[in-house]
Amino acid sequence: MNTADSTDAAGRPGAAAEEPGAAEEPGAAEAPEAAGAPATAQDAPTATAPAPDAIPSPASDAPDVAPEAPKDHAPKDPDTRDAPKAPDAAPGTAQDTAPDAATAPDAAASAELPPAQGAPRPARRWGRTVLLIAAAAVIGVSVGTAVGYRIQADRPPTPLPPLNQPGLAYPAAPLPKGEEPPPLTAAEDRRVKTDGDLRKLLAPRPKGAKDMDVWWLKNGWEDGASYARGYRWPVAVFEDLVERDLRRIAGAAWDQGGDKETHIELLQFRGGGSAMTHAEQLREQHAGADGTPLQGNGNGRYYVLPPSDVGVGVLMHRARAVFQRGDVVVDINIYDSERISQTEIRALAERQLELLS
């Protein structure tokens, strides 16, 4: 093909490029020699048709001979989706006679191709399987429970073992008149002691000691408000005493010469549980100190506390004993500018415990 051939009879430049198959299909110049052969998918070129903008308009830019497509670039298994559409054949050519023969191999090849990679797969439906498994589990548990109850109901009742407690020691009938045991004396009945004058159960003052005239005692009795004022939070202490149903407080205060003082307070409640709670609260005030258990009492302890500055340049030593006996709580405090021995506080606590026993 030369430059003169690039102009068609109509006088349009570049008419050869617009001729079917001339620009889209390399090797179109050889088409007349193969006019009698049917077109196949392998004969289709791999290159796509150029865009209309890419077609050279001047006739001088068109090449004389279209280059042949390299045979190495021909795909072994062409995919009809990527292959360019076969150009329309000119009238009177052999392509008009066999259109079906050209498309049949393409359809067969496309049917055998695997699906394109990356295509979304249909989601699996697990709803029905999960429902079946859940229903089977519920039915299994229900059937197992029913069978278990049925088996247990069919079994004979198991007799309980006999109680390992002998019969009550009370006599079947009251003793005849005159044979009843004598009632307990006041010394034997502890409740009789505490129901009487509680001041008589205070430990006696030692020799050389004198009774002190203190504001918080009136004739050996102390009210709850005066007792609560001896603490840092008197309102809270007073509320606790009211909630625990405090009955009365008996107290004593001695002056033993010098800076030594001894205070004893007996707090009686209307129940042993309240007394136990109050005694425990008093012991918690010295949780960091090493107390010593009081012999003869399950929850009693006595303490020798380190000295503290009372604000006038004098260090004041303190020893304390706290224990509970029935419905009475005993609180003993010894103050002195000199060190107090454990023997002194222990002896006083044991003497007070003996009076309440």
C-alpha distance (Angstrom), angle and dihedral (degrees) to the residues before:
residue distance angle dihedral
M1 . . .
N2 3.81 . .
T3 3.71 136.0 .
A4 3.74 93.5 -87.7
D5 3.74 91.1 58.2
S6 3.80 91.4 57.4
T7 3.83 90.6 76.1
D8 3.76 115.6 72.4
A9 3.77 129.0 -147.8
A10 3.77 91.3 -92.5
G11 3.79 89.3 61.8
R12 3.82 95.7 -117.3
P13 3.79 114.6 142.6
G14 3.74 115.2 -127.2
A15 3.76 93.7 21.1
A16 3.76 89.6 140.0
A17 3.81 89.7 62.3
E18 3.81 90.5 54.3
E19 3.79 92.3 48.7
P20 3.79 110.3 111.6
G21 3.74 109.3 -90.9
A22 3.79 95.6 3.9
A23 3.84 99.0 104.0
E24 3.75 101.0 19.2
E25 3.76 100.6 48.8
P26 3.80 122.0 49.8
G27 3.78 114.4 -140.2
A28 3.79 92.8 31.5
A29 3.81 89.8 140.1
E30 3.75 89.5 72.4
A31 3.83 93.1 54.6
P32 3.84 95.0 99.3
E33 3.78 90.9 59.9
A34 3.81 90.7 53.6
A35 3.76 97.8 39.3
G36 3.74 92.6 117.8
A37 3.84 95.0 52.4
P38 3.83 119.2 87.9
A39 3.80 117.0 -115.5
T40 3.85 115.1 -110.8
A41 3.80 134.4 -170.8
Q42 3.78 91.7 -106.3
D43 3.81 90.6 58.3
A44 3.82 90.1 57.8
P45 3.81 111.5 103.8
T46 3.81 119.6 -119.3
A47 3.80 94.9 -138.4
T48 3.77 116.5 91.7
A49 3.78 123.3 -126.5
P50 3.77 113.0 -86.3
A51 3.73 119.0 -110.1
P52 3.78 116.6 -97.3
D53 3.77 90.0 -111.4
A54 3.78 90.5 57.1
I55 3.86 94.7 57.9
P56 3.81 108.8 103.7
S57 3.76 111.0 -120.0
P58 3.82 100.0 -162.1
A59 3.73 113.8 79.3
S60 3.78 91.7 -138.6
D61 3.84 91.7 64.1
A62 3.81 94.0 59.4
P63 3.80 112.9 100.1
D64 3.78 119.4 -116.4
V65 3.77 94.3 -126.7
A66 3.78 126.6 20.1
P67 3.84 110.0 -122.0
E68 3.73 118.4 -116.8
A69 3.79 119.1 -110.6
P70 3.79 112.2 -109.8
K71 3.74 111.2 -103.7
D72 3.79 92.0 -139.8
H73 3.81 90.3 65.9
A74 3.76 94.8 58.1
P75 3.84 108.8 109.7
K76 3.77 117.4 -119.8
D77 3.81 93.3 -144.4
P78 3.77 105.0 25.8
D79 3.74 117.5 -156.9
T80 3.72 112.8 -138.7
R81 3.80 90.5 -148.2
D82 3.83 91.5 64.1
A83 3.83 97.6 36.4
P84 3.78 116.3 96.9
K85 3.74 119.1 -109.7
A86 3.80 112.6 -92.4
P87 3.79 110.7 -105.3
D88 3.72 120.3 -111.1
A89 3.79 109.1 -94.5
A90 3.71 120.1 -124.4
P91 3.79 117.0 -104.3
G92 3.73 112.7 -85.5
T93 3.77 97.3 23.9
A94 3.79 128.1 122.5
Q95 3.82 93.3 -107.0
D96 3.81 91.0 74.7
T97 3.76 90.7 60.4
A98 3.82 98.9 55.2
P99 3.84 113.0 32.8
D100 3.78 93.8 137.9
A101 3.79 92.9 53.2
A102 3.81 90.8 58.9
T103 3.80 96.7 48.6
A104 3.80 99.5 40.4
P105 3.84 95.9 72.6
D106 3.80 89.9 46.5
A107 3.81 92.5 54.7
A108 3.79 91.9 47.3
A109 3.79 92.0 49.2
S110 3.80 92.8 47.9
A111 3.82 91.2 50.3
E112 3.81 90.8 56.4
L113 3.81 95.7 48.9
P114 3.86 118.9 103.4
P115 3.81 119.0 -116.8
A116 3.75 116.2 -82.3
Q117 3.79 116.5 -87.9
G118 3.80 116.6 -104.4
A119 3.79 94.4 27.6
P120 3.85 111.7 143.0
R121 3.78 114.9 -103.2
P122 3.77 120.6 -138.0
A123 3.82 111.9 -96.6
R124 3.77 116.9 -109.8
R125 3.76 116.6 -114.1
W126 3.80 108.6 -128.6
G127 3.79 98.0 162.4
R128 3.76 97.0 91.8
T129 3.84 93.6 45.3
V130 3.79 92.8 49.8
L131 3.77 91.9 48.8
L132 3.79 91.4 50.5
I133 3.82 92.2 50.3
A134 3.81 92.6 47.0
A135 3.78 92.0 48.1
A136 3.80 90.9 49.1
A137 3.81 91.2 50.8
V138 3.80 93.0 49.4
I139 3.78 92.1 47.3
G140 3.80 91.3 47.7
V141 3.80 93.7 51.4
S142 3.80 92.3 45.7
V143 3.79 93.3 48.6
G144 3.81 91.7 46.4
T145 3.80 92.3 50.3
A146 3.79 92.2 48.2
V147 3.79 92.5 48.6
G148 3.81 90.9 48.6
Y149 3.78 92.9 51.4
R150 3.79 90.1 46.7
I151 3.79 92.8 52.0
Q152 3.80 91.8 47.7
A153 3.81 91.5 48.2
D154 3.82 92.3 52.8
R155 3.79 92.9 53.2
P156 3.79 119.0 92.0
P157 3.82 115.4 -106.9
T158 3.78 115.3 -93.2
P159 3.81 111.3 -125.5
L160 3.79 115.7 -125.0
P161 3.79 117.6 -115.8
P162 3.78 115.6 -102.2
L163 3.78 117.8 -95.6
N164 3.79 113.0 -96.9
Q165 3.78 91.7 -137.3
P166 3.77 123.8 101.3
G167 3.74 121.6 -132.2
L168 3.78 119.8 -73.9
A169 3.78 114.7 -81.4
Y170 3.79 94.1 -132.8
P171 3.77 113.6 117.2
A172 3.77 117.7 -107.9
A173 3.78 90.7 -124.0
P174 3.79 132.3 21.0
L175 3.75 117.7 -94.1
P176 3.79 117.7 -99.0
K177 3.74 116.6 -93.5
G178 3.77 111.6 -82.6
E179 3.83 94.0 28.0
E180 3.82 97.3 78.7
P181 3.82 116.0 118.3
P182 3.80 114.1 -104.0
P183 3.83 116.4 -99.3
L184 3.76 119.9 -102.6
T185 3.75 116.8 -88.5
A186 3.77 122.9 -123.7
A187 3.79 88.9 -102.1
E188 3.81 91.1 54.5
D189 3.80 98.0 41.1
R190 3.78 108.7 68.5
R191 3.77 92.5 -169.7
V192 3.77 89.9 59.7
K193 3.80 88.1 56.4
T194 3.76 96.5 51.6
D195 3.82 94.1 41.8
G196 3.80 90.3 58.8
D197 3.76 128.8 62.9
L198 3.81 103.3 -31.8
R199 3.80 91.9 -163.1
K200 3.80 90.0 68.7
L201 3.81 89.3 63.1
L202 3.82 93.0 61.1
A203 3.80 115.5 111.9
P204 3.82 111.4 -102.2
R205 3.78 117.6 -108.8
P206 3.82 116.3 -103.8
K207 3.76 124.0 -110.3
G208 3.77 114.6 -74.2
A209 3.82 93.1 21.8
K210 3.81 122.4 120.0
D211 3.77 130.2 -154.5
M212 3.75 112.9 -104.8
D213 3.75 124.8 -135.1
V214 3.79 101.1 -132.7
W215 3.80 128.1 171.0
W216 3.80 96.1 -126.8
L217 3.84 94.4 59.1
K218 3.78 126.0 69.2
N219 3.77 114.8 -177.3
G220 3.80 91.3 -28.5
W221 3.82 95.1 -50.0
E222 3.79 129.9 106.0
D223 3.78 128.0 -164.2
G224 3.81 124.8 -138.4
A225 3.81 95.2 -109.7
S226 3.81 92.6 54.6
Y227 3.80 90.3 48.0
A228 3.83 91.5 50.8
R229 3.83 92.1 52.0
G230 3.78 89.9 68.4
Y231 3.83 90.4 70.0
R232 3.79 132.8 72.6
W233 3.83 93.6 -115.5
P234 3.79 103.6 36.3
V235 3.82 95.5 170.3
A236 3.80 93.2 57.6
V237 3.82 92.1 45.6
F238 3.79 91.9 50.1
E239 3.82 91.4 49.9
D240 3.80 90.1 51.5
L241 3.80 91.0 51.8
V242 3.79 91.4 51.3
E243 3.81 93.2 47.7
R244 3.80 90.9 49.5
D245 3.77 90.9 52.1
L246 3.79 100.2 -117.5
R247 3.78 112.2 -155.2
R248 3.81 106.1 -171.3
I249 3.81 144.3 -36.9
A250 3.80 126.7 -134.9
G251 3.79 119.7 -168.7
A252 3.78 147.5 172.9
A253 3.82 135.3 -164.4
W254 3.83 126.7 -163.5
D255 3.75 134.1 -168.9
Q256 3.80 110.7 -146.8
G257 3.81 98.5 -178.5
G258 3.75 131.0 -83.7
D259 3.78 112.7 23.2
K260 3.80 95.4 -31.6
E261 3.82 119.2 119.8
T262 3.81 133.4 168.5
H263 3.82 124.9 -157.0
I264 3.83 125.3 -172.4
E265 3.81 124.4 -174.0
L266 3.81 126.9 -176.5
L267 3.84 111.3 -163.5
Q268 3.79 113.3 -166.7
F269 3.81 120.6 -164.0
R270 3.78 130.3 -171.2
G271 3.80 92.1 -114.0
G272 3.78 137.7 34.7
G273 3.80 92.1 -129.0
S274 3.79 92.9 60.3
A275 3.79 90.6 48.0
M276 3.79 91.1 51.7
T277 3.81 91.6 49.9
H278 3.79 93.1 50.3
A279 3.81 92.7 48.2
E280 3.79 90.2 51.3
Q281 3.79 90.7 51.1
L282 3.80 90.9 52.4
R283 3.80 91.4 51.4
E284 3.80 91.1 50.3
Q285 3.81 88.4 64.0
H286 3.81 87.6 71.8
A287 3.79 98.7 38.8
G288 3.81 90.9 132.2
A289 3.82 94.4 51.1
D290 3.78 124.3 84.7
G291 3.76 105.3 -116.5
T292 3.80 126.6 -173.7
P293 3.83 122.7 -129.9
L294 3.77 115.2 -111.5
Q295 3.80 113.3 -123.0
G296 3.80 114.1 -121.0
N297 3.79 94.8 24.4
G298 3.78 127.8 84.0
N299 3.80 99.6 -147.0
G300 3.80 103.7 20.9
R301 3.80 122.9 118.2
Y302 3.80 136.6 171.0
Y303 3.82 127.8 -151.9
V304 3.80 139.3 -160.9
L305 3.80 103.0 -154.2
P306 3.83 127.3 -158.6
P307 3.82 117.0 -100.2
S308 3.80 120.6 -90.3
D309 3.81 132.3 -158.6
V310 3.81 110.7 -109.3
G311 3.82 92.0 -163.1
V312 3.83 102.0 -99.0
G313 3.78 97.8 81.8
V314 3.80 92.8 -91.4
L315 3.79 123.2 119.3
M316 3.78 111.6 -139.2
H317 3.82 120.7 -155.0
R318 3.77 121.5 -150.8
A319 3.81 137.4 -164.7
R320 3.79 123.2 -172.8
A321 3.81 139.3 -174.3
V322 3.83 124.8 -166.4
F323 3.80 126.6 -178.5
Q324 3.79 140.9 142.6
R325 3.79 128.5 -132.3
G326 3.79 115.8 -176.4
D327 3.80 108.0 -53.3
V328 3.83 94.3 -16.8
V329 3.81 126.2 90.9
V330 3.81 117.3 -159.0
D331 3.82 120.2 -151.9
I332 3.85 115.9 -177.9
N333 3.82 123.6 -179.2
I334 3.83 129.2 -178.4
Y335 3.84 119.3 -169.2
D336 3.81 125.8 -169.2
S337 3.80 139.8 152.2
E338 3.81 87.4 -128.6
R339 3.79 128.3 61.2
I340 3.82 116.0 -78.9
S341 3.79 118.9 -140.7
Q342 3.79 124.6 -130.6
T343 3.78 90.2 -125.3
E344 3.78 92.7 63.3
I345 3.80 96.2 51.0
R346 3.80 92.6 41.6
A347 3.81 93.3 51.2
L348 3.79 92.2 50.3
A349 3.82 92.3 47.9
E350 3.81 92.7 49.2
R351 3.81 91.0 49.6
Q352 3.80 91.3 51.7
L353 3.82 91.7 46.7
E354 3.78 90.8 52.4
L355 3.81 91.3 55.3
L356 3.81 91.1 54.2
S357 3.82 95.1 46.8
